[in-house]
Amino acid sequence: MSTDTQRLLLIDGHSLAYRAFYALPAENFSTSTGQTTNAVYGFVSMLINVLADEEPTHIAVAFDLGRQTFRLAEYPEYKAGRAKTPDEFHGQVELIKDVLKALAIPVVVKEGFEADDVLATLACQGAAAGMEAGIVTGDKDAYQLASDSITILYPKRGVSDLTRMTPAAVEEKYGVTPANYRGIAALVGEKADNLPGVPGVGEKTAAKWLTKYGDLPNVIEAADEIGGKVGGSLREHLGEVERNYRLNQLITDLELDVSVADTRRGEVDREALDDLFDQLEFQVLGRRLEALLGSTTEERPSADIPEPRLLSAAEFTSWLQAVDAEAPVGIATDAQFALGLGTVDSIGLAQHDDVVATDLSRLDESGVDALSRLLAEHAHLTFHGAKAQLKALVQAGYPMPWLETDTEIAAYLVVPDQRAYELTDLCTRYCGFSPGQTEPEEGTLDLALGGADAALRALGRNAWSTVQLAAALRAILADAKMVGVLDEIDMPMVTILAQMELSGIAVDLTALQGLIDEFGAQAADSAEAAYAAIGHEVNLGSPKQLQAVLFDELQMPKTKRTKTGYTTDADALADLLVKTGHPFLEHLLAHRDSIKLKQTVVGLHRMVADDGRIHTSYLQTVAATGRLSSVDPNLQNIPVRTDAGRRIRDVFVPEQGAGFSELLTADYSQIEMRIMAHLSGDESLIAAFRAGEDLHSYVGARVFGVGVDEVTAEMRSKVKAMSYGLVYGLSAYGLSRQLQIGVDEARELMDGYFERFGAVKAYLDSSVENARSVGYTETMYGRRRYLPQLTSDRRQVREMAERAALNAPIQGSAADIMKIAMIRVDAALREAQLKSRVLLQVHDEIVVELAAEEYAQVAALIRSTMGGAAALSVPLDVNIGHGPTWQQAGH
């Protein structure tokens, strides 16, 4: 395409949204507030790809307004029989439209007509104006538009693989010109539109007739001379063929509110787009879109940023010795990590407008001592993304730095549901300048290479930038009364987590390998049993082959229809097993479970470092509520309620031969329910906790109107699911799905709960309304989550925010209490000069490596510090256990 060519890109919105919905499993794409996002994610991913590939100068997206069109008026059965729109799809089209609005992409509709007609009209207008037009659609009717100026981009699979249907491609595939594709569709019929074709007539026969007679009207005129059975069939169905031909013609001359000139690409609303992607939790897509759109920020002139000085070892030592003890010092290093081992070669520092950098390997003993004193004693050190750098410095032999501000975490506190917290972006947003390249290019960290000076200067600029950013963020947090959350909760946690990650947790490699072999053998045995149940082998990982076995060979009831056939996901197979009891399904599900378990333990084995320990990493800026996340590996998702999960926990052990004897676990009992009781002030719940009642049995007795000793396991399970569900804004529909009961029964259950615990209902309602009035929620300690979407005129967007408003104060307060408890436990262990150390934090549980003979003292210390971490109207109950493995230390 020449640089002056105008290129028009047109997208069939509903067609692509549906394809995206069925291409991506709905259960894998949802926000923390429960909004399903698979259609939005797939659509936006496709949009990014096609924008990059086609480089359009003009773009528009067309949507259907509804089924009431001129085609339906002529043929009431038009598109009849289509499956009911899945509940998970509802609301996603409106979210897609919000994204398009932020991208300045026009959305075009026309009452009484379909999106295809809108696209056809705009494409023809574009072609008449000399544009190259591309139409992205999953509707083959668009093939009739293909020309030298119009190309159809048809998704072959999902929404990512597009085929370019030019006139030559249409003719090669169907044997007719694009103009005659209408004729083929009219003769053969279109199942998707419920337009039946001529029985016995396929695409090859239709193409042969159209080639011989020129077009469909001529075929109809010559129908009497077409012999054979198919000729007779044609004559019997001429009326349907003529109707199909009328209905599948696309309208190319609609009067639209948007002209081709209006589709020129406009200026993106970056702020609105960032807010949407944060709300939808599209971190990867956000980065892909940013890469496509490029930077929109103008860097502050470099003269305004102090030029870093590259110092020799002696000069650096002198600089350190002259540091002002009262002024902030910004620090940036080139720390790198792999399997718990960190390296750090270079460092940049800044105080006031004096910016320096050096190669750490050049420091002599006096330089190392001077840097060590600064790190250990200076009270105002500022980093960005501090934890990895602290660990690398410690592993390099320096003391754990005294951290005052991590600007990444301070920015997270300001906007806790942002996708990423890059230094350049934050400086641009909050300080009005860009430090430029904040990460040296690959290969430039080796000081023997020509890029070494540039790499060092980049670290210096980063160090200076963190000081400016810290001041700006602290001012914002002061206005929001959140400086205490930063200084008293989140900052102390950085150094505690760094030390936990450095320690890691020991693994019994023999036991771990044994689990790998065992789960692998179980998978193989289940596969053989599955093959025996049907008399032949089949690829158990192939949905297509499983569909053939289940629905063709075994004639089982059909599951939910998807674009690739009938679903074979775990829920569907479990339902089929209940209905049919077929042993193949039992063995297939067992095989899947074993494969998943083997993958888990193989993943753990890969993460064992040379010291025989696994060093997970904790993330403080992922969950908007303040909870910690664990990655590489994720030790928070090892199942605890299954036998296999418990056996995996059994491979985690205390370090042998280092003076440690056992592991200790301590966790809060029902902390979120206790916080619910405290915040709501519900007298019944408070009384139950104070009396030490089993909460779920107590609640079950009142909801079901029976004695506590008459509450069955099923009753307790239902009440437990509902109690925790309320914290997450669970609806009656959601509860019905979770408990596999009817919606009416679920609604009655919730009504009964609220009737007996009215203060809970009042609290939940007031939480949402209070957040709506001020724009944010708060935890007991003042941690805020801003929710501007609470006043959105989009119902789906508003409901997502309402669920977040219910969840954030309770889950956030629980997260704050756990952090406060860990800070106090760490301080108490150090004050008592105990060797025992905290290794892991898993939601409401901590895992401690116990030194020999220290159990009684550590258990008493932890019970006291965790139990007294918060002043609630109900007691904070702490469960403690100990044993030779993580699992056996459970309680």
N, C-alpha and C positions, 0 to 999 in steps of 0.2 A: 504494500500500500504506500503510495507516495505521501510525502509529508503534508501536502495540501488537500488530500482527499478527505471529504467529510464522510464519516462512517456512523450509521445509525444502528443502534442495538436495541432490539425490542424483546421483551421477556413476558411469557405467559405466566403470570403470578400464581394463579391457583394450580395450574398444571405442575409447575416446578415445586410448589410448596407440598403438594400431595406426594410427589415422587420423593422429595426429601424426607417426608414423614415416614414413608414405608421403607426407605433405604437405610435409615438409622433407627436402631431399637429405642423406642420411647423410654424404656426403663433405664437406659444409660444416659439420658439427657434430661436433666431437670435441675432447677436451682435449689438452693438450700431452703427456699420457702415453698417448694413443691410445684412450681410452674414447669410443665413439660416444655422442652425447647428444641426437640429434635428437628422439627420442620424449619424453625427459624435458623438453627445452626447449619443445616444442610443447604438451605436456600442462600444464606449469606456466604457460605463457603463456595458454592457454585458461582455466585456473583463476583467474588474476588477473583476466581480463576478466569472467568470470561472477560472481566474488565482488563486483566493483565494480558490475556491472549488476543483479544479483539481490538483493544485500544480505541474504543469508540469516542467520537467527538460529541455524539448525541445519544441519549438513552431514555427509555421509558418502560414502565411495567404496567401491563393491563390486567385487570381482575374482573371476574364475573360479579354481577350484582345479585344474582339469584337465578332460580330456574325459570322464572317467568320471562320467556323470550318469544319472538315471533315463531320460532320453530316449534315450541311447545304448544302454541296456539293452534298450529296446523296439525300437529301430531301429538296428542296427549300422552302417548307412550314414549315420547322422546326422552332418552336417558333414564327411563324407568328401570327399576330393578337394581340400581346402584346401591351398594352397601351403605348403611347408615354411617354418617361421619363419626369417626371414633371420638370419644370424649376427650382424649388427650390432644386431639387436633384443635379443639375449640380454643379460640383466643390467639392462636399462633399467627393467623393471617394478619390480625391487627398489629401484633408485635413486628411482623415483617414490614408492614406499612410504616410503622414508627421508624424503623431502621432506614427505609427508603427516604423518608422525609428528611432525616438527619443528613443523608447523603446527597440531598438536593436532586433526587431522581423522581420525576413526575409519576404519579399513579393515575392511570386513565381508565375510566369506566363509561359505559353507555347503557342507559336503561332500555330494556327490551332486546338487547343484543348481548352476544357473548364476547369474551376477551379475544377470541380468534378474529372476530369481525373488526375490533378495534385495532388489533395488530395488522390485519390486512390493509386497513385504510391508511394507517401511518406508514406502512412499508411502501405502499404504492405512491403515497405523497413524497416519501423520501426518494424513491427511484426517479420520479418525475423531476425532482429538484437536482438530480445528478449525484445523489448519494449512493454509497454502497450500504445495503441494509442486511442485517442478520436478525433472524427471528429464533429465539430460544424457546422451544415448545415441545411438549410430549404428545401433541395432537398431530397425527399424520395428515389431517385435512390441510395443514399448511403447505404440504408438498405441492399443491396446485399453484402456489405463488412463486415457486422457484423460477428464477430467470437469471439473466446475465448480471442483474443488479441486486437480486434478492437471494440470499442463501438461508436455508433452514438448518438450524443447529439442533439436532435431535438427540436427546439423551439415550444412549444405548442401555446403560445400566445405572440405576440410581440417578444422580444429577452431576456426576463428575466426569463422565466419559461421553463427550459430545461428538456426533457424526455430522460432517458437513454435507448436507444434501443439496448439491447443485443440480441444475437440469440434467447434466450428464449422469450424476449419481442416481437420480430418480429413474432415468431411463434404463440404466444398467440393472437396477434392482427390480423394476417392475415391467420393463419392456415397453413403456409408453412415455410420452412427453409429460411434463408437469400438468399441462392443460388437460390431459386425458386421465390424470390420476383420479379426478372426480368420478369419471366413468367406472374405473375399477372399483372404487369404494362403493359406488351405487349398486353395482352388479354383485359384488362379493358380500356387501353388508359391513356394518361396523358394530361390533359387539358392545364397545364402550358407550355408544350412543343409542343402543337398543334399536338399531336399524337392521332388520333381517335382510339377507341377500337372497339370490336365486339359488334354491337347493341344487347341489351338484356342480355349481359354477365356482371355480377357484380363480386365483389371480392369473394363471397361465391362460386359461380359456378366455377370461375377460380381456386380457391383453391381446390375444389373437384376434378377437372380434373387433376391438377398437383399432387395431392396426389395419385390418382389412377394410373396415367401413369408414374410418376417419375419426369419428367421435361417437359418443353415446346416442345422441339424437338419430344419427344415421343407423346405428345398430338397431334401435327401436323400430325405425322405419322399415328395416330389412328383416325384422323378426320372423316373418312368415317363410323366408327362404332359408333360415338356419335350421338344419335338419338334426336328427337324432334326439335322444332323450333330453339333452340339455336345451335344445331348441324348444322343445315342448314346455320344459320347465320355465324357460324365459317368457314364453307367451302367456303362461298362467300367472306370472308375477310382474307383468309390465307395469301395473299401477304402483306397486311397491318400489320398483326400480326408478320410475319417474319421480315419485315422492322423495326417495333417497337423494336423487340428483338435485332436486330443488333445495333440500335441507342442508346438504353438505357444501353448497356453494357459499364461499365466504364473501361478505359484503365489503366492498372496497371504497365506498364513497359516503361513509357516515359523516354527519356533522358532529364534530367533537369539540369539547371545551379546550383541548390542548392541540396546538398545531405542531408540525415538525420543528419549526423554529423555536418553540417553547421547550424542546427536549434537549437543547444544548446543555452540556454538563455544567452545573453550577458550583458554587462554593459550598464546601462541606461544613456543616455545623459541628465542629469538633467537640465542643462541650456537650452538646446533646448526644452525640454519638458515644462519647466516653461514658456518660451517665447510663445510657442504654446497655452498653456492653458490660459495664460494671454490674448493673442490675441483673443481666442475663448470665453473668459469670462466664463470659466468653474471653478467657485470657489469651489462648492461642490465636483465635480468630482476630482478636484485637491487634495483636502484634503483626499478623499477616496483613491486615488492612492498613496499619500504619506504614508498613514497608511499601505497600502499593501506592498509597497516597503521598508518601514522602513527608518531610518536615514542613510545618507551616509556621515555625517560629523563627524570628529574626534574632540571630545571636547579638548580644551586646558587644560593642566594639572591643577587640582584644586588648586595647590600651587600658580599658577599665578594669581588667583582671590583672593583678600583679604578675609579672613574668617570673616564673620559678627560677631559682638559682641552683645550679648543680654543684654540690659541695664535695670537697675531698673529705677523707676521714677526719683529719685534724680540724678542718673548718666546721664540719658537722658537730663534732664534739664541743667546740666552742659555742656554737649556736645553741645546743642543748643546755649548756651550763648558764646561758644568759636568758633563758626563758622566764617570762613573767608568771609567777605562780598564781596570780589572780585573774589572768586573761585566758579565754578559751584557746585551746590548741586543737586544730583539725589534723586528723591523721588519715592517710590512705596508703594501703599496701597492695602488692600484686599477689596476695594469697591465693593459692590453688589447692584443691583437695581431691583425693581419690582414696576410697576405702579407709577412711579415718586418718590418713596420713596427709599432713599439710606441708607446703613449702612456701617460703616468703623470701624473696631476694632483694626487693627494692621498697623504699618507703618515701612518702612525701609528707611534709609537715607544714603547717601554716599558723602563724600568730600575728594578729593585726594584719598588715599588708605585706608581711615578710614571709615569703614562700620559698621553701627549700626542698631538695630531694637528693637522695644518695643511694648507692649500692651497699646493702648491708654487709655483704661479704668483705668489704674493704675496711670495716671498722676494726680497730684494735681494742685491747682490753678496756682502755679508758672510755672509748666510744660506746662499747657495749654497756659498761657500767652507767654511763650518763643516760643512755636511752632507757635502761632498766629502771633507773630512779624516776625518770619522767613518767613511764608507764605505770609504775606502782604508786607514785605519790601525788602526781598532779591531779587536782580535783575537778578539772574542767576539760576532759578529753572528749572529743567529738569524732565519731566515725559514721560512715554510711554503710549499712550492711555489716555491722560490727562483728557478729559472732564468729564467722569463718576467719576473719582477720585475727581476732583474739586467740582462737585455737592455733592458728599457724604461728603466731608469735610465741605462744607458750611452748609449742613443739620445737621451736627454734632456740629455746633456752631462756626466753625472757619471762618475767613474771606476768601473771594475769593483769591486764591493764585495769585501771580505775576508770570505769566508763561513766560519763555524765549523760551524754546524748547520743543515741543512734538515730540519725535523721530518717532512716527508712521506717523505723517503728514510730517515730513522732508523726511522720506523714500518714502512716496507717491509722493512728489514733484520730487524726483530723478527718480522714475519709476511709473508714474501715472496710468498705467493699469495693475498693478500686482494684483493677486487674493487676497492676504492677506499680512499683515504686522506684523507677529509674532516676538516678541522680540528675541527669540532664533535664528530664521532663519536669521534675519537682522544682529545680532552680528556675526553669522558664516560667512555671506557673506561679510560684510564690515569691521569687526574687527579681524577675524581669530580666534575667540574663541566662546564657547557656555557657557552661564551662567548656563546651566543645567536646572533643573526643574523650569520653570518660573511661574507656577501656582500651588499652594499647592494642594495636593490631597483632594478630597471631604472628609469632616469630620474633617480635621486637623486644621481648623481655630478656633475651640473651644479650648481655652487655657487650659481647664480642661482635654483635651485628650492628649495622649502620643505623638501625632505628632505636638504639638504646637511649639516646638523649631525648628523643620524642616521647618515649615511654615514661621516662622519669619526670619530664615536665607535665605529662598528663596526670601523674599521681599528685604532683604539687598542686595543679589546678583543682583536682578533686578535693584535696585536703582543705584548701582555702574555701571552696564552695560549700563544704559541709558546715563550716562555721557560720557563713551567711545564712544558709538554709536553716540551721538550728535556731538562730535568733528569730527568723520569720515564723517558724512553726511554733516555737515556744510562746510567741505573742498571741497566736491564734488559740493555742491551748489554754493560755491564761484567760482569754476572753470567755472560753467555754468552761472554765473552771475544771480543766482536766490535767493541769500540770501535776497534781498529786498522783493521778493514775500513771502518768509517765514516770515520775521520779520514784514513787513508792511501790509500784507494782511491775510495770513492764521493763524498766531499765534494770532493776536488780535481777530479773529473770534471765536477762541475756547472759550474764556471767555464770549463773547457776546452770543454765542449759549448756553453755560452752563446756563447763567442767564435766557435766554428765555425758556429753557426746565424746569428750576426750577419754573418759573412763570406759565407755562401752559396756557390754555385758558378755560374760564368757559363755561359750557354747560347747556342749558335748558333741564333738564332731563324729564320734563313732555312732552315737544315738541318732544324730541327724542323717548320716548316710544310711543308717538302718531304716529310717522312715522313707527316704527316697526310694530305696529298694522295695520296701513293703508296699508303698502306694503304687509304685510301678507294677509290681506283681499283681496287686488287686485290680488295677486297670486292665491288665492282660487277661486275668481270669474272667472278669466281667465281660470283656469283649468276646472271649471264647464261648461263654454261656449265652450271650446274645446271638452269636452266629448259630449255635445249636438250636436255639428257640425257633429260628426261621429256616434252618437247613442250608444256609450258605453264608459266605462272608459279605460284608458291606462296609463301606467307609463310614464309621460311626460319627465322624466329624463333618460329613457332607450333608447339608440340609436337603439337597436335591435327591441324593440317594435314599435318605431317610424318608422323604415324602413318597418315593416310589414304593418303599417297603410298607410303610404304614397305611397309605391311602389307596394304593393300587393293589399291592399284593395281599395285605391283610384286611383290606376293606374296612378300616377303622373309621369312626365318625370324623368328619372334617373339623379341623381346628380353625382358628381365625385366619382369614384370607389376607395375604400380603402380596406385594408386587412380584415376589419371587415364588409364589405358591402358598401352601398352607404352612403356618408357623410350626416349627419344631423346637421352640424354646422350652426351658425347663418347666415353667408353669403349665404350658399346654400339655406336655408329656405327662406330668403328674396327674393332670385332670383326666387324660386318656387312660392312665393306669387305673384310676378309681372306676372309670366307666367300663373298662374291658378286662382288667386283671391279667392282661397278657404278659407272660414272663419276659418277652423281648424288651418291653418298656422298663420293667424292673431292672434288668441287667444294663440297659442303656443308661438309665439315670445313675446307677451305681458306678458305671464306667466314667461318666462325666464328673461325678464327685471325686473319684480317685485321681483323675487327670488334674483336676483343679488343685487337689491337695498336693500332688507331686510337684506341680508348678510352683506352689507356695514354698515348699521346703527346698526345692532346687534353687529358687530365688534367694532364700536365706543363706544357703551354702555358698553362693557366689559372693555374698556380702561379708563373709567372715574374713577379717583382716589377718595379717601375718601374726598378730599377737593372740590369735584364737578367739577374738571378741568381735561382736557386731557393734558398729558405731552408727546408730541411726542419727538422722538430723531432724531437729524440731523447727517448725516454721511458726513464727509469731504473727505473720501478716497475711494469712490465708482466710481463716474463718472470721467473718465480720463480727461475730459475737465475742471474740477474744479467746476462744478455745485454741489450744495448740494442735498442730498437725505433725505427723511423723512421716518421713520419707527416707528412702534409700537405706534400709527397707522400712516399710510402714509397719511398725510393731503394734500399732493401735487397732489393726483390723484382724489380728489373729483370733479366731472364734474361741470363746470361752465356754459356750454352752453345749458344744458337741464333743463327743469322745475324741475325734481326730484332732480338734483344736486343742483339747487339753493335753494330748500326747505331744503336740508341737511345743506347747509351753514347757513340757518336761525336758526339752533339750537345753533350756537356759539354766545355767548353774553358777554358783560362786566360783571365783578364781581359785584354782588349786595351788597349794604350796605358797600362798602369799599372805597367810594369816586370816583368811576369810573362811567361814564355816558353813553359812547358810544364806538364804535369801529371805527377806521379810517383805510382806505386802501389807499395805494399809490403804483402805479406801473409805470414802464417805458412803453411808447408807442412804439411798433415796434423797440425795441432796437437792435435786430440782424440785421434788415434791415438798421438801421442807421449806425451800425458798418460796414456793407457791403458797404454802400455809402462812408463812411470815408476811409476805407482801399483801395477800388478800385479807389477812386477819380473820379467816374463817375459824370460828370457835370450835367447831366439831373436829376439823383437821388438827388444830393446835392441841386439843385435848387428847386426840389419838396418839400423836407423837410424844406428848409429855408422859402419857401412860405406858409408852413402850409397846403399843398395839402393833400387830401386823397390819400395815396401812391398807393394803389392797383387800384383805379380808374384812377389815373394819368398814371400808367404803362399800364393798360388795354387800355387806349385811344391810346397809342403809338403802342402797340403790334397789336391791331385790326384795327388801322387806323381810329378811330372815335373820335368825340368830347368827352370830359370828361363827359358831361351830357348825352351822348348816351351810356355809358358803362352800360350794363345790370348786374343784380345780378349774372347771370351765368358767364359772362365774368370776373367779378371781382373775383368770387370764383376760377376760373381756374388760373388767374394770381397770386392770393394769394398763392394757393397751389404750383405753380411753383416757385415763389419767395423764399418761405421758403424751398422748396425742393432742390433748388440749393445749399443752405447752407449745406445740408446733402448729397450732391453728387447724387441727384436723377437723374436716367436715364430716357430716353424717355419711356422705358418699364415700369419703376416704376411709372412715371407720368400717363401713360395710365391706369394702374391699379387703381391708387388713384382716378382719375377723371372718371373712367369707360368710356374711349374714346379709339379710335383706336390708335395703336402705331404711325402710320403715322401722325395722327392729333396732337398727343403729340409732335412729333419731329418738326412739322411745328410751333407749339406754342413756343417751345424752340428756334428754329432758328429765329423766329420773335423777340423774346425777346433779343437775343444776337445781332441781327442786329441793334437794336435801342439803346442797352446799351452795346456797345462794350467794354467799360472799365471794366465792370463786368466780361465779358468772359476772358479778358486778365488777370485780377486779379486771377480768379479761376485757370486758366491754370498755371500761374506763381507760385501760392501757392504750387501746387503739385510738380512742377519742382524744386522749391527752396528747398522744404522739401526733395526731392529725393537727391539733391546734398549735403545737410548738414546732413541728417538723422533725422531731427526733425522739428516740427512746433513750432511757438511761438505766444503767445498772445501779445497784445499791451504792456503788462507789463513784458514780458519776461518769462511767464510760458511756459515750454517746454513740448512737448509730442514726445518722440522718436518713430520713425516708421521705423525700419530697414527692414520691409517687403516691403517697397517701391521698393526695388531692387530685390525682389524675382523672381525666374524664374517660379513660379507658378502663373498663371494668376489670379485665384480666390483670392489667398493670396494678390497679388499685388493690385488688385482692392479694396479689403477691406481697405488696408492701404491708397489708394488714396482717398477713401471716408472720411476716418478719417482726412486726410491732408486738405481736403476742410472744414470740419466741425470744427476742433479744434481751429483755430485762432479766428473764429467769435464767436462761442458759449463760448469758453474759455474767450475771452475778455468781453463778456456780463456778465459771472459769476464773473470775477474780478471786473468789475464796480459795480455790485450789492453788493459785499462784501465791497468794499471801501465805498459805500454809507451807508451801515449799520454801519460800524465803525464810520463814521462821524456823522450819526444820533444819535448813542449812546452817543458819546462824547458831541454833542450839547445839548441833553436832560439833561445830567448830569451837564454840565456847566451852563445851565439855571435853574438848580435845580427844574425841572419839575417832577411831579409825574407820568405822562404818560409814558408808557413803551412799547417796541416792544415785541410782543408775537410770531409772526409767520413770516416765509419767505416762499413764494410759488412762485418759479421760478423768475419772474420779479416783484413780489408784496411783500410788507410787510404789516402786520396787527398790528395796535397799539391799546392798551387799553387806552382810553382817560380819563384823570381825568376831573372832572367837571370844567367848565370855562376855559379849556386850549386849546380848539379846534383852535382858531385863531392863537395862538402863535405856537402851534405844527405844524399846516398846513403850516405856513410860513417857519418855520424852516426846515421842511422836503422838501418842494419844493426847497428851496435854496440849501440844502446839497446834495440831490439826483441829482438835475439839474446840480450842479457843480462838480459832482464826476469824470468827465472825460472831457478832452478838445478835442472835436471832431470838424470836419468841418461842422457838422450839429448840431442843438440844441437837447439836451436830454429832451424830453417832458415827464413831470410827471403828471399823472392823480391822483387826490385825491378825495375821497368821505368819508362820515361818516354817521353813523346810529346806531340803537339799536341792530342790528345783523350784522354778517359778510356779509350776502347777501345784506342787505339794505345799508351797508356801501359801496357797489360797486358803480361804476360810469359808 
